[in-house]
Amino acid sequence: MNLKAIIEGILFAWGDRVKVSEIAKSLQISEKEINKTIDEMIIEMNDDSRGLRIIRIDDSVQIGTKPEIYDYINDFVIDRNKKNISGASMETLSIIAYKQPITKLEIEEIRGVKCDYTLKTLSDLNLITEVGRLDKIGKPIIYGTTSEFLKQFGLERIEDLPEVDNYKEAEELTFLEGK
């Protein structure tokens, strides 16, 4: 088998940094030979026809996409994630984003339906996370949004969310005041 193909496969499958010494030990080849091969791969992958690169970080290497194609990848991922998020999920995500920190019970009270599956889906997409637990009976989970949520929706911070139209709340207050 081709050493370059094996190293590329290891880096792709692992997905994170790998010490050159670990690759050498696993393949029973000298670090010098592994480093020489990786240097050749870096040069080959520098070609404009390639979308991947090998990054050296201290005594480790990692495979990743080239920075110049980030926008294309980002647009693809955002489009795919938008297609994967149902209306119910978007509604739940909006509630969490605007009301966080919030419990499942509070979300269900607002939506009027159970949301176990929706919360799992949003968590699997890394858009929400458990931010703590209430100090009440049953220790209910408190949910909030993630940095991935901010990234996916093009926000720097949660305060950058657009203002919510308080029309319904204003309407309810008017009714209660008898106007």
VMD Tcl script that builds the backbone (N, CA, C; Angstrom):
set m [mol new atoms 537]
animate dup $m
set s [atomselect $m all]
$s set {name element resname resid chain x y z} {
  {N N MET 1 A 0.856 -1.197 0.000}
  {CA C MET 1 A 0.000 0.000 0.000}
  {C C MET 1 A 0.883 1.235 0.000}
  {N N ASN 2 A 0.431 2.275 -0.628}
  {CA C ASN 2 A 1.132 3.548 -0.729}
  {C C ASN 2 A 1.153 4.258 0.625}
  {N N LEU 3 A 2.326 4.633 1.106}
  {CA C LEU 3 A 2.472 5.279 2.417}
  {C C LEU 3 A 1.678 6.581 2.494}
  {N N LYS 4 A 1.675 7.350 1.413}
  {CA C LYS 4 A 0.918 8.614 1.403}
  {C C LYS 4 A -0.577 8.353 1.587}
  {N N ALA 5 A -1.077 7.332 0.923}
  {CA C ALA 5 A -2.504 6.989 1.040}
  {C C ALA 5 A -2.838 6.569 2.472}
  {N N ILE 6 A -1.943 5.828 3.092}
  {CA C ILE 6 A -2.176 5.376 4.469}
  {C C ILE 6 A -2.192 6.565 5.421}
  {N N ILE 7 A -1.199 7.450 5.299}
  {CA C ILE 7 A -1.148 8.633 6.164}
  {C C ILE 7 A -2.372 9.508 5.952}
  {N N GLU 8 A -2.730 9.739 4.700}
  {CA C GLU 8 A -3.915 10.540 4.396}
  {C C GLU 8 A -5.162 9.910 4.999}
  {N N GLY 9 A -5.296 8.609 4.886}
  {CA C GLY 9 A -6.434 7.896 5.462}
  {C C GLY 9 A -6.489 8.011 6.975}
  {N N ILE 10 A -5.323 7.888 7.618}
  {CA C ILE 10 A -5.266 8.024 9.076}
  {C C ILE 10 A -5.706 9.421 9.491}
  {N N LEU 11 A -5.154 10.438 8.828}
  {CA C LEU 11 A -5.490 11.823 9.173}
  {C C LEU 11 A -6.962 12.122 8.930}
  {N N PHE 12 A -7.494 11.621 7.834}
  {CA C PHE 12 A -8.912 11.842 7.525}
  {C C PHE 12 A -9.797 11.140 8.551}
  {N N ALA 13 A -9.508 9.884 8.828}
  {CA C ALA 13 A -10.342 9.106 9.751}
  {C C ALA 13 A -10.282 9.663 11.167}
  {N N TRP 14 A -9.096 10.118 11.606}
  {CA C TRP 14 A -8.951 10.624 12.966}
  {C C TRP 14 A -9.613 11.979 13.103}
  {N N GLY 15 A -9.447 12.846 12.111}
  {CA C GLY 15 A -10.139 14.135 12.095}
  {C C GLY 15 A -9.531 15.204 12.977}
  {N N ASP 16 A -8.598 14.854 13.833}
  {CA C ASP 16 A -7.964 15.809 14.730}
  {C C ASP 16 A -6.454 15.657 14.568}
  {N N ARG 17 A -5.713 16.444 15.326}
  {CA C ARG 17 A -4.251 16.352 15.258}
  {C C ARG 17 A -3.764 14.962 15.632}
  {N N VAL 18 A -2.710 14.523 14.942}
  {CA C VAL 18 A -2.077 13.244 15.239}
  {C C VAL 18 A -0.572 13.507 15.340}
  {N N LYS 19 A 0.039 13.028 16.394}
  {CA C LYS 19 A 1.492 13.179 16.548}
  {C C LYS 19 A 2.200 12.335 15.486}
  {N N VAL 20 A 3.210 12.915 14.889}
  {CA C VAL 20 A 4.008 12.199 13.896}
  {C C VAL 20 A 4.582 10.926 14.524}
  {N N SER 21 A 4.980 11.014 15.780}
  {CA C SER 21 A 5.534 9.840 16.467}
  {C C SER 21 A 4.507 8.701 16.571}
  {N N GLU 22 A 3.226 9.058 16.739}
  {CA C GLU 22 A 2.180 8.026 16.819}
  {C C GLU 22 A 1.982 7.341 15.470}
  {N N ILE 23 A 2.051 8.123 14.397}
  {CA C ILE 23 A 1.927 7.533 13.054}
  {C C ILE 23 A 3.108 6.598 12.806}
  {N N ALA 24 A 4.310 7.077 13.136}
  {CA C ALA 24 A 5.518 6.272 12.928}
  {C C ALA 24 A 5.455 4.966 13.722}
  {N N LYS 25 A 5.028 5.078 14.973}
  {CA C LYS 25 A 4.938 3.882 15.821}
  {C C LYS 25 A 3.905 2.897 15.263}
  {N N SER 26 A 2.745 3.416 14.863}
  {CA C SER 26 A 1.678 2.566 14.343}
  {C C SER 26 A 2.091 1.848 13.062}
  {N N LEU 27 A 2.820 2.571 12.192}
  {CA C LEU 27 A 3.213 1.988 10.904}
  {C C LEU 27 A 4.584 1.316 10.956}
  {N N GLN 28 A 5.238 1.419 12.110}
  {CA C GLN 28 A 6.572 0.846 12.305}
  {C C GLN 28 A 7.560 1.360 11.252}
  {N N ILE 29 A 7.540 2.692 11.103}
  {CA C ILE 29 A 8.431 3.392 10.174}
  {C C ILE 29 A 9.052 4.539 10.965}
  {N N SER 30 A 10.240 4.949 10.606}
  {CA C SER 30 A 10.920 6.020 11.338}
  {C C SER 30 A 10.164 7.347 11.203}
  {N N GLU 31 A 10.283 8.178 12.244}
  {CA C GLU 31 A 9.666 9.509 12.203}
  {C C GLU 31 A 10.233 10.318 11.048}
  {N N LYS 32 A 11.518 10.120 10.776}
  {CA C LYS 32 A 12.169 10.836 9.675}
  {C C LYS 32 A 11.474 10.513 8.349}
  {N N GLU 33 A 11.175 9.247 8.112}
  {CA C GLU 33 A 10.501 8.821 6.878}
  {C C GLU 33 A 9.065 9.364 6.820}
  {N N ILE 34 A 8.377 9.340 7.966}
  {CA C ILE 34 A 7.014 9.877 8.023}
  {C C ILE 34 A 7.042 11.378 7.731}
  {N N ASN 35 A 7.957 12.101 8.360}
  {CA C ASN 35 A 8.070 13.548 8.125}
  {C C ASN 35 A 8.390 13.860 6.665}
  {N N LYS 36 A 9.286 13.091 6.070}
  {CA C LYS 36 A 9.638 13.278 4.652}
  {C C LYS 36 A 8.396 13.077 3.770}
  {N N THR 37 A 7.643 12.035 4.054}
  {CA C THR 37 A 6.433 11.734 3.272}
  {C C THR 37 A 5.391 12.836 3.458}
  {N N ILE 38 A 5.216 13.289 4.686}
  {CA C ILE 38 A 4.253 14.363 4.961}
  {C C ILE 38 A 4.658 15.643 4.244}
  {N N ASP 39 A 5.952 15.968 4.229}
  {CA C ASP 39 A 6.430 17.158 3.508}
  {C C ASP 39 A 6.082 17.063 2.018}
  {N N GLU 40 A 6.253 15.883 1.437}
  {CA C GLU 40 A 5.893 15.672 0.030}
  {C C GLU 40 A 4.388 15.858 -0.165}
  {N N MET 41 A 3.600 15.327 0.773}
  {CA C MET 41 A 2.135 15.445 0.677}
  {C C MET 41 A 1.699 16.908 0.765}
  {N N ILE 42 A 2.348 17.671 1.639}
  {CA C ILE 42 A 2.015 19.093 1.792}
  {C C ILE 42 A 2.234 19.816 0.473}
  {N N ILE 43 A 3.349 19.539 -0.193}
  {CA C ILE 43 A 3.652 20.169 -1.488}
  {C C ILE 43 A 2.615 19.755 -2.532}
  {N N GLU 44 A 2.300 18.455 -2.606}
  {CA C GLU 44 A 1.321 17.957 -3.570}
  {C C GLU 44 A -0.063 18.555 -3.334}
  {N N MET 45 A -0.449 18.683 -2.084}
  {CA C MET 45 A -1.782 19.191 -1.762}
  {C C MET 45 A -1.879 20.701 -1.913}
  {N N ASN 46 A -0.764 21.375 -2.090}
  {CA C ASN 46 A -0.752 22.820 -2.272}
  {C C ASN 46 A -1.287 23.208 -3.654}
  {N N ASP 47 A -1.412 22.240 -4.552}
  {CA C ASP 47 A -1.932 22.475 -5.897}
  {C C ASP 47 A -3.339 23.055 -5.825}
  {N N ASP 48 A -3.647 24.001 -6.712}
  {CA C ASP 48 A -4.967 24.653 -6.721}
  {C C ASP 48 A -6.121 23.694 -6.983}
  {N N SER 49 A -5.830 22.526 -7.534}
  {CA C SER 49 A -6.909 21.580 -7.840}
  {C C SER 49 A -7.325 20.771 -6.612}
  {N N ARG 50 A -6.658 20.984 -5.486}
  {CA C ARG 50 A -6.955 20.235 -4.265}
  {C C ARG 50 A -7.696 21.104 -3.267}
  {N N GLY 51 A -8.645 20.521 -2.547}
  {CA C GLY 51 A -9.412 21.251 -1.542}
  {C C GLY 51 A -8.930 21.026 -0.125}
  {N N LEU 52 A -8.037 20.057 0.040}
  {CA C LEU 52 A -7.535 19.727 1.365}
  {C C LEU 52 A -6.071 20.117 1.493}
  {N N ARG 53 A -5.651 20.229 2.728}
  {CA C ARG 53 A -4.243 20.512 3.024}
  {C C ARG 53 A -3.868 19.770 4.292}
  {N N ILE 54 A -2.584 19.617 4.495}
  {CA C ILE 54 A -2.083 19.053 5.742}
  {C C ILE 54 A -1.461 20.200 6.514}
  {N N ILE 55 A -1.850 20.303 7.768}
  {CA C ILE 55 A -1.407 21.385 8.628}
  {C C ILE 55 A -0.465 20.795 9.680}
  {N N ARG 56 A 0.692 21.412 9.827}
  {CA C ARG 56 A 1.626 21.016 10.890}
  {C C ARG 56 A 1.376 21.907 12.100}
  {N N ILE 57 A 1.204 21.289 13.255}
  {CA C ILE 57 A 1.007 22.009 14.513}
  {C C ILE 57 A 1.961 21.370 15.521}
  {N N ASP 58 A 3.037 22.081 15.828}
  {CA C ASP 58 A 4.095 21.541 16.689}
  {C C ASP 58 A 4.594 20.222 16.102}
  {N N ASP 59 A 4.498 19.145 16.855}
  {CA C ASP 59 A 4.979 17.844 16.372}
  {C C ASP 59 A 3.825 16.962 15.888}
  {N N SER 60 A 2.713 17.625 15.524}
  {CA C SER 60 A 1.523 16.908 15.059}
  {C C SER 60 A 1.132 17.395 13.668}
  {N N VAL 61 A 0.277 16.617 13.016}
  {CA C VAL 61 A -0.267 16.993 11.713}
  {C C VAL 61 A -1.769 16.748 11.720}
  {N N GLN 62 A -2.454 17.474 10.862}
  {CA C GLN 62 A -3.905 17.339 10.757}
  {C C GLN 62 A -4.306 17.648 9.324}
  {N N ILE 63 A -5.317 16.962 8.846}
  {CA C ILE 63 A -5.847 17.248 7.515}
  {C C ILE 63 A -7.017 18.210 7.677}
  {N N GLY 64 A -7.121 19.153 6.772}
  {CA C GLY 64 A -8.211 20.123 6.842}
  {C C GLY 64 A -8.461 20.736 5.476}
  {N N THR 65 A -9.494 21.526 5.395}
  {CA C THR 65 A -9.804 22.192 4.140}
  {C C THR 65 A -8.965 23.460 4.004}
  {N N LYS 66 A -8.757 23.859 2.767}
  {CA C LYS 66 A -8.003 25.078 2.508}
  {C C LYS 66 A -8.877 26.282 2.862}
  {N N PRO 67 A -8.282 27.301 3.464}
  {CA C PRO 67 A -9.056 28.480 3.884}
  {C C PRO 67 A -9.784 29.170 2.725}
  {N N GLU 68 A -9.214 29.128 1.536}
  {CA C GLU 68 A -9.827 29.821 0.395}
  {C C GLU 68 A -11.129 29.176 -0.085}
  {N N ILE 69 A -11.439 27.977 0.377}
  {CA C ILE 69 A -12.715 27.371 -0.016}
  {C C ILE 69 A -13.713 27.346 1.134}
  {N N TYR 70 A -13.373 27.992 2.243}
  {CA C TYR 70 A -14.247 28.006 3.418}
  {C C TYR 70 A -15.652 28.504 3.093}
  {N N ASP 71 A -15.769 29.607 2.360}
  {CA C ASP 71 A -17.090 30.178 2.062}
  {C C ASP 71 A -17.986 29.187 1.320}
  {N N TYR 72 A -17.415 28.421 0.404}
  {CA C TYR 72 A -18.206 27.428 -0.340}
  {C C TYR 72 A -18.701 26.321 0.589}
  {N N ILE 73 A -17.818 25.871 1.463}
  {CA C ILE 73 A -18.183 24.817 2.413}
  {C C ILE 73 A -19.230 25.341 3.383}
  {N N ASN 74 A -19.018 26.536 3.902}
  {CA C ASN 74 A -19.946 27.139 4.854}
  {C C ASN 74 A -21.339 27.288 4.243}
  {N N ASP 75 A -21.418 27.800 3.005}
  {CA C ASP 75 A -22.718 27.951 2.336}
  {C C ASP 75 A -23.408 26.600 2.173}
  {N N PHE 76 A -22.642 25.583 1.799}
  {CA C PHE 76 A -23.193 24.236 1.631}
  {C C PHE 76 A -23.750 23.714 2.946}
  {N N VAL 77 A -22.973 23.849 4.021}
  {CA C VAL 77 A -23.385 23.344 5.331}
  {C C VAL 77 A -24.627 24.081 5.821}
  {N N ILE 78 A -24.652 25.404 5.674}
  {CA C ILE 78 A -25.813 26.176 6.116}
  {C C ILE 78 A -27.055 25.759 5.340}
  {N N ASP 79 A -26.926 25.615 4.013}
  {CA C ASP 79 A -28.079 25.191 3.202}
  {C C ASP 79 A -28.559 23.807 3.629}
  {N N ARG 80 A -27.637 22.883 3.876}
  {CA C ARG 80 A -28.022 21.523 4.296}
  {C C ARG 80 A -28.695 21.544 5.658}
  {N N ASN 81 A -28.160 22.323 6.599}
  {CA C ASN 81 A -28.746 22.381 7.938}
  {C C ASN 81 A -30.113 23.042 7.908}
  {N N LYS 82 A -30.292 24.046 7.071}
  {CA C LYS 82 A -31.607 24.689 6.973}
  {C C LYS 82 A -32.645 23.696 6.475}
  {N N LYS 83 A -32.250 22.836 5.536}
  {CA C LYS 83 A -33.165 21.828 5.013}
  {C C LYS 83 A -33.500 20.793 6.079}
  {N N ASN 84 A -32.579 20.560 7.009}
  {CA C ASN 84 A -32.771 19.540 8.029}
  {C C ASN 84 A -33.579 20.033 9.220}
  {N N ILE 85 A -33.777 21.326 9.331}
  {CA C ILE 85 A -34.474 21.869 10.491}
  {C C ILE 85 A -35.940 22.096 10.121}
  {N N SER 86 A -36.816 21.366 10.803}
  {CA C SER 86 A -38.251 21.475 10.545}
  {C C SER 86 A -38.788 22.777 11.136}
  {N N GLY 87 A -40.024 23.085 10.812}
  {CA C GLY 87 A -40.677 24.263 11.378}
  {C C GLY 87 A -40.766 24.184 12.894}
  {N N ALA 88 A -41.093 22.999 13.404}
  {CA C ALA 88 A -41.183 22.809 14.856}
  {C C ALA 88 A -39.819 23.018 15.507}
  {N N SER 89 A -38.778 22.537 14.855}
  {CA C SER 89 A -37.426 22.721 15.391}
  {C C SER 89 A -37.028 24.192 15.377}
  {N N MET 90 A -37.356 24.896 14.298}
  {CA C MET 90 A -37.033 26.327 14.222}
  {C C MET 90 A -37.793 27.102 15.293}
  {N N GLU 91 A -39.048 26.725 15.510}
  {CA C GLU 91 A -39.853 27.386 16.543}
  {C C GLU 91 A -39.236 27.158 17.920}
  {N N THR 92 A -38.869 25.923 18.206}
  {CA C THR 92 A -38.242 25.592 19.485}
  {C C THR 92 A -36.897 26.297 19.630}
  {N N LEU 93 A -36.120 26.302 18.577}
  {CA C LEU 93 A -34.820 26.970 18.599}
  {C C LEU 93 A -34.981 28.471 18.856}
  {N N SER 94 A -35.980 29.067 18.258}
  {CA C SER 94 A -36.248 30.497 18.474}
  {C C SER 94 A -36.602 30.771 19.931}
  {N N ILE 95 A -37.430 29.919 20.496}
  {CA C ILE 95 A -37.820 30.075 21.900}
  {C C ILE 95 A -36.582 29.996 22.792}
  {N N ILE 96 A -35.744 29.011 22.543}
  {CA C ILE 96 A -34.530 28.850 23.351}
  {C C ILE 96 A -33.618 30.067 23.177}
  {N N ALA 97 A -33.439 30.501 21.935}
  {CA C ALA 97 A -32.538 31.625 21.663}
  {C C ALA 97 A -32.979 32.890 22.396}
  {N N TYR 98 A -34.275 33.170 22.376}
  {CA C TYR 98 A -34.769 34.416 22.962}
  {C C TYR 98 A -35.026 34.327 24.462}
  {N N LYS 99 A -35.304 33.141 24.970}
  {CA C LYS 99 A -35.680 33.000 26.381}
  {C C LYS 99 A -34.595 32.345 27.236}
  {N N GLN 100 A -33.468 31.976 26.651}
  {CA C GLN 100 A -32.442 31.248 27.401}
  {C C GLN 100 A -31.933 32.033 28.596}
  {N N PRO 101 A -31.584 31.305 29.643}
  {CA C PRO 101 A -31.693 29.854 29.842}
  {C C PRO 101 A -33.144 29.453 30.092}
  {N N ILE 102 A -33.513 28.281 29.585}
  {CA C ILE 102 A -34.908 27.850 29.645}
  {C C ILE 102 A -34.981 26.330 29.798}
  {N N THR 103 A -36.013 25.873 30.497}
  {CA C THR 103 A -36.202 24.425 30.697}
  {C C THR 103 A -37.131 23.856 29.633}
  {N N LYS 104 A -37.123 22.536 29.514}
  {CA C LYS 104 A -38.008 21.846 28.577}
  {C C LYS 104 A -39.469 22.156 28.904}
  {N N LEU 105 A -39.802 22.145 30.179}
  {CA C LEU 105 A -41.184 22.419 30.591}
  {C C LEU 105 A -41.622 23.818 30.143}
  {N N GLU 106 A -40.752 24.786 30.308}
  {CA C GLU 106 A -41.081 26.152 29.884}
  {C C GLU 106 A -41.275 26.230 28.368}
  {N N ILE 107 A -40.443 25.512 27.630}
  {CA C ILE 107 A -40.577 25.478 26.163}
  {C C ILE 107 A -41.918 24.853 25.791}
  {N N GLU 108 A -42.251 23.725 26.439}
  {CA C GLU 108 A -43.498 23.030 26.143}
  {C C GLU 108 A -44.717 23.878 26.509}
  {N N GLU 109 A -44.603 24.668 27.575}
  {CA C GLU 109 A -45.709 25.570 27.939}
  {C C GLU 109 A -45.924 26.631 26.869}
  {N N ILE 110 A -44.839 27.147 26.312}
  {CA C ILE 110 A -44.947 28.162 25.265}
  {C C ILE 110 A -45.490 27.554 23.984}
  {N N ARG 111 A -44.950 26.388 23.580}
  {CA C ARG 111 A -45.358 25.762 22.323}
  {C C ARG 111 A -46.681 25.017 22.434}
  {N N GLY 112 A -46.990 24.498 23.615}
  {CA C GLY 112 A -48.233 23.751 23.793}
  {C C GLY 112 A -48.135 22.302 23.369}
  {N N VAL 113 A -46.925 21.827 23.079}
  {CA C VAL 113 A -46.714 20.426 22.693}
  {C C VAL 113 A -45.407 19.926 23.305}
  {N N LYS 114 A -45.281 18.602 23.383}
  {CA C LYS 114 A -44.045 17.981 23.870}
  {C C LYS 114 A -42.913 18.293 22.894}
  {N N CYS 115 A -41.694 18.353 23.398}
  {CA C CYS 115 A -40.582 18.720 22.510}
  {C C CYS 115 A -39.344 17.866 22.719}
  {N N ASP 116 A -39.479 16.660 23.259}
  {CA C ASP 116 A -38.328 15.785 23.499}
  {C C ASP 116 A -37.523 15.530 22.224}
  {N N TYR 117 A -38.211 15.106 21.165}
  {CA C TYR 117 A -37.546 14.772 19.909}
  {C C TYR 117 A -36.882 16.012 19.301}
  {N N THR 118 A -37.579 17.130 19.347}
  {CA C THR 118 A -37.048 18.373 18.783}
  {C C THR 118 A -35.788 18.807 19.529}
  {N N LEU 119 A -35.798 18.707 20.855}
  {CA C LEU 119 A -34.617 19.068 21.639}
  {C C LEU 119 A -33.442 18.160 21.298}
  {N N LYS 120 A -33.715 16.873 21.116}
  {CA C LYS 120 A -32.645 15.943 20.746}
  {C C LYS 120 A -32.085 16.301 19.375}
  {N N THR 121 A -32.954 16.610 18.433}
  {CA C THR 121 A -32.509 16.984 17.089}
  {C C THR 121 A -31.636 18.231 17.132}
  {N N LEU 122 A -32.084 19.254 17.852}
  {CA C LEU 122 A -31.319 20.497 17.953}
  {C C LEU 122 A -29.988 20.271 18.661}
  {N N SER 123 A -29.996 19.404 19.641}
  {CA C SER 123 A -28.758 19.070 20.345}
  {C C SER 123 A -27.808 18.302 19.421}
  {N N ASP 124 A -28.341 17.352 18.645}
  {CA C ASP 124 A -27.527 16.589 17.696}
  {C C ASP 124 A -26.901 17.495 16.641}
  {N N LEU 125 A -27.602 18.562 16.263}
  {CA C LEU 125 A -27.082 19.529 15.290}
  {C C LEU 125 A -26.135 20.534 15.956}
  {N N ASN 126 A -25.924 20.374 17.262}
  {CA C ASN 126 A -25.062 21.243 18.061}
  {C C ASN 126 A -25.524 22.706 18.034}
  {N N LEU 127 A -26.833 22.904 17.980}
  {CA C LEU 127 A -27.391 24.259 18.008}
  {C C LEU 127 A -27.794 24.659 19.419}
  {N N ILE 128 A -28.086 23.661 20.270}
  {CA C ILE 128 A -28.401 23.921 21.683}
  {C C ILE 128 A -27.570 22.994 22.546}
  {N N THR 129 A -27.476 23.357 23.826}
  {CA C THR 129 A -26.735 22.527 24.768}
  {C C THR 129 A -27.318 22.691 26.160}
  {N N GLU 130 A -27.000 21.742 27.014}
  {CA C GLU 130 A -27.373 21.832 28.420}
  {C C GLU 130 A -26.427 22.836 29.071}
  {N N VAL 131 A -27.004 23.882 29.679}
  {CA C VAL 131 A -26.174 24.906 30.323}
  {C C VAL 131 A -26.208 24.805 31.841}
  {N N GLY 132 A -26.989 23.869 32.346}
  {CA C GLY 132 A -27.070 23.671 33.783}
  {C C GLY 132 A -28.330 22.912 34.148}
  {N N ARG 133 A -28.607 22.911 35.452}
  {CA C ARG 133 A -29.820 22.275 35.967}
  {C C ARG 133 A -30.395 23.168 37.045}
  {N N LEU 134 A -31.726 23.210 37.102}
  {CA C LEU 134 A -32.390 23.989 38.139}
  {C C LEU 134 A -32.290 23.275 39.472}
  {N N ASP 135 A -32.206 24.041 40.523}
  {CA C ASP 135 A -32.157 23.466 41.861}
  {C C ASP 135 A -33.593 23.286 42.369}
  {N N LYS 136 A -34.343 22.454 41.657}
  {CA C LYS 136 A -35.733 22.136 41.998}
  {C C LYS 136 A -35.894 20.626 41.953}
  {N N ILE 137 A -37.034 20.143 42.356}
  {CA C ILE 137 A -37.325 18.711 42.323}
  {C C ILE 137 A -37.139 18.207 40.893}
  {N N GLY 138 A -36.417 17.121 40.746}
  {CA C GLY 138 A -36.164 16.539 39.437}
  {C C GLY 138 A -34.970 17.143 38.724}
  {N N LYS 139 A -34.431 18.235 39.258}
  {CA C LYS 139 A -33.260 18.917 38.668}
  {C C LYS 139 A -33.405 19.066 37.150}
  {N N PRO 140 A -34.437 19.809 36.673}
  {CA C PRO 140 A -34.644 19.924 35.225}
  {C C PRO 140 A -33.458 20.591 34.510}
  {N N ILE 141 A -33.202 20.121 33.307}
  {CA C ILE 141 A -32.121 20.647 32.473}
  {C C ILE 141 A -32.486 22.051 31.998}
  {N N ILE 142 A -31.488 22.916 31.987}
  {CA C ILE 142 A -31.651 24.265 31.443}
  {C C ILE 142 A -30.912 24.289 30.105}
  {N N TYR 143 A -31.594 24.774 29.058}
  {CA C TYR 143 A -31.018 24.804 27.713}
  {C C TYR 143 A -30.621 26.212 27.301}
  {N N GLY 144 A -29.618 26.266 26.434}
  {CA C GLY 144 A -29.181 27.509 25.820}
  {C C GLY 144 A -28.618 27.195 24.447}
  {N N THR 145 A -28.344 28.235 23.691}
  {CA C THR 145 A -27.782 28.043 22.357}
  {C C THR 145 A -26.263 27.892 22.439}
  {N N THR 146 A -25.667 27.444 21.354}
  {CA C THR 146 A -24.229 27.189 21.288}
  {C C THR 146 A -23.538 28.200 20.377}
  {N N SER 147 A -22.224 28.138 20.358}
  {CA C SER 147 A -21.471 28.975 19.420}
  {C C SER 147 A -21.756 28.538 17.983}
  {N N GLU 148 A -22.073 27.259 17.783}
  {CA C GLU 148 A -22.444 26.771 16.445}
  {C C GLU 148 A -23.740 27.437 15.983}
  {N N PHE 149 A -24.677 27.643 16.908}
  {CA C PHE 149 A -25.911 28.365 16.589}
  {C C PHE 149 A -25.562 29.755 16.065}
  {N N LEU 150 A -24.697 30.457 16.797}
  {CA C LEU 150 A -24.299 31.803 16.383}
  {C C LEU 150 A -23.665 31.769 14.999}
  {N N LYS 151 A -22.777 30.821 14.785}
  {CA C LYS 151 A -22.089 30.687 13.503}
  {C C LYS 151 A -23.074 30.414 12.372}
  {N N GLN 152 A -23.991 29.469 12.599}
  {CA C GLN 152 A -24.941 29.089 11.558}
  {C C GLN 152 A -25.886 30.230 11.180}
  {N N PHE 153 A -26.166 31.107 12.145}
  {CA C PHE 153 A -27.100 32.199 11.876}
  {C C PHE 153 A -26.379 33.531 11.673}
  {N N GLY 154 A -25.064 33.479 11.529}
  {CA C GLY 154 A -24.289 34.669 11.216}
  {C C GLY 154 A -24.283 35.722 12.310}
  {N N LEU 155 A -24.281 35.293 13.562}
  {CA C LEU 155 A -24.296 36.221 14.693}
  {C C LEU 155 A -22.959 36.166 15.432}
  {N N GLU 156 A -22.528 37.300 15.961}
  {CA C GLU 156 A -21.319 37.306 16.778}
  {C C GLU 156 A -21.647 36.981 18.225}
  {N N ARG 157 A -22.814 37.416 18.667}
  {CA C ARG 157 A -23.239 37.163 20.047}
  {C C ARG 157 A -24.759 37.092 20.065}
  {N N ILE 158 A -25.303 36.537 21.112}
  {CA C ILE 158 A -26.748 36.315 21.197}
  {C C ILE 158 A -27.524 37.633 21.187}
  {N N GLU 159 A -26.885 38.700 21.691}
  {CA C GLU 159 A -27.548 40.012 21.712}
  {C C GLU 159 A -27.774 40.560 20.305}
  {N N ASP 160 A -27.152 39.956 19.301}
  {CA C ASP 160 A -27.329 40.400 17.914}
  {C C ASP 160 A -28.594 39.847 17.268}
  {N N LEU 161 A -29.354 39.019 18.009}
  {CA C LEU 161 A -30.631 38.526 17.479}
  {C C LEU 161 A -31.540 39.708 17.182}
  {N N PRO 162 A -32.328 39.635 16.123}
  {CA C PRO 162 A -33.249 40.742 15.838}
  {C C PRO 162 A -34.299 40.891 16.941}
  {N N GLU 163 A -34.784 42.108 17.105}
  {CA C GLU 163 A -35.828 42.374 18.097}
  {C C GLU 163 A -37.066 41.557 17.775}
  {N N VAL 164 A -37.744 41.093 18.823}
  {CA C VAL 164 A -38.995 40.353 18.647}
  {C C VAL 164 A -40.133 41.358 18.676}
  {N N ASP 165 A -41.050 41.187 17.761}
  {CA C ASP 165 A -42.220 42.060 17.732}
  {C C ASP 165 A -43.093 41.737 18.940}
  {N N ASN 166 A -43.284 42.689 19.803}
  {CA C ASN 166 A -44.067 42.476 21.022}
  {C C ASN 166 A -45.546 42.759 20.799}
  {N N TYR 167 A -45.998 42.638 19.569}
  {CA C TYR 167 A -47.370 42.948 19.220}
  {C C TYR 167 A -48.368 42.152 20.051}
  {N N LYS 168 A -48.168 40.838 20.150}
  {CA C LYS 168 A -49.111 39.992 20.871}
  {C C LYS 168 A -49.129 40.357 22.359}
  {N N GLU 169 A -47.943 40.587 22.964}
  {CA C GLU 169 A -47.895 40.964 24.367}
  {C C GLU 169 A -48.589 42.305 24.593}
  {N N ALA 170 A -48.374 43.251 23.706}
  {CA C ALA 170 A -49.010 44.565 23.820}
  {C C ALA 170 A -50.525 44.418 23.690}
  {N N GLU 171 A -50.957 43.558 22.787}
  {CA C GLU 171 A -52.379 43.309 22.579}
  {C C GLU 171 A -53.005 42.713 23.847}
  {N N GLU 172 A -52.318 41.774 24.484}
  {CA C GLU 172 A -52.823 41.158 25.705}
  {C C GLU 172 A -52.907 42.177 26.837}
  {N N LEU 173 A -51.924 43.057 26.955}
  {CA C LEU 173 A -51.937 44.082 27.992}
  {C C LEU 173 A -53.110 45.035 27.790}
  {N N THR 174 A -53.349 45.422 26.561}
  {CA C THR 174 A -54.468 46.318 26.257}
  {C C THR 174 A -55.775 45.663 26.666}
  {N N PHE 175 A -55.915 44.367 26.355}
  {CA C PHE 175 A -57.133 43.644 26.707}
  {C C PHE 175 A -57.306 43.591 28.229}
  {N N LEU 176 A -56.204 43.295 28.947}
  {CA C LEU 176 A -56.264 43.187 30.406}
  {C C LEU 176 A -56.586 44.528 31.070}
  {N N GLU 177 A -56.115 45.610 30.478}
  {CA C GLU 177 A -56.363 46.938 31.038}
  {C C GLU 177 A -57.747 47.464 30.686}
  {N N GLY 178 A -58.453 46.728 29.842}
  {CA C GLY 178 A -59.817 47.100 29.489}
  {C C GLY 178 A -59.905 48.217 28.468}
  {N N LYS 179 A -58.888 48.375 27.681}
  {CA C LYS 179 A -58.888 49.442 26.670}
  {C C LYS 179 A -59.403 48.956 25.357}
}
mol reanalyze $m
mol bondsrecalc $m
mol representation Tube
mol addrep $m
